Amino acid sequence: MTAAGEVVVGGDLDTTGILRVHGESRFVGKVNANGHLSVRNEGVWIMHTNDGKVSIAGDLRVHGAFRADS
């Protein structure tokens, strides 16, 4: 799919391959990843999940409750 403007999905969006977003992206609600999830800023990763671990490069701000189990 190629879109020159805004794309609105009213239901589920399933991809069988890789979903790449070039430019800004905004997710309102929950974001679930059954595999790896990377958030990048011009090639530099900000957040990356891998095998049950979350890595964050930079500051972490939490608005609301935060819980950490050891």
Secondary structure in CASP SS format (residue, H / E / C, confidence):
PFRMAT SS
TARGET T0000
AUTHOR 0000-0000-0000
METHOD secondary structure of the structure
MODEL  1
M C 1.00
T C 1.00
A C 1.00
A C 1.00
G C 1.00
E C 1.00
V C 1.00
V C 1.00
V C 1.00
G C 1.00
G C 1.00
D C 1.00
L C 1.00
D C 1.00
T C 1.00
T C 1.00
G C 1.00
I C 1.00
L C 1.00
R C 1.00
V C 1.00
H C 1.00
G C 1.00
E C 1.00
S C 1.00
R C 1.00
F C 1.00
V C 1.00
G C 1.00
K C 1.00
V C 1.00
N C 1.00
A C 1.00
N C 1.00
G C 1.00
H C 1.00
L E 1.00
S E 1.00
V E 1.00
R E 1.00
N E 1.00
E C 1.00
G C 1.00
V E 1.00
W E 1.00
I E 1.00
M E 1.00
H E 1.00
T E 1.00
N E 1.00
D C 1.00
G C 1.00
K E 1.00
V E 1.00
S E 1.00
I E 1.00
A C 1.00
G C 1.00
D C 1.00
L C 1.00
R C 1.00
V C 1.00
H C 1.00
G C 1.00
A C 1.00
F C 1.00
R C 1.00
A C 1.00
D C 1.00
S C 1.00
END
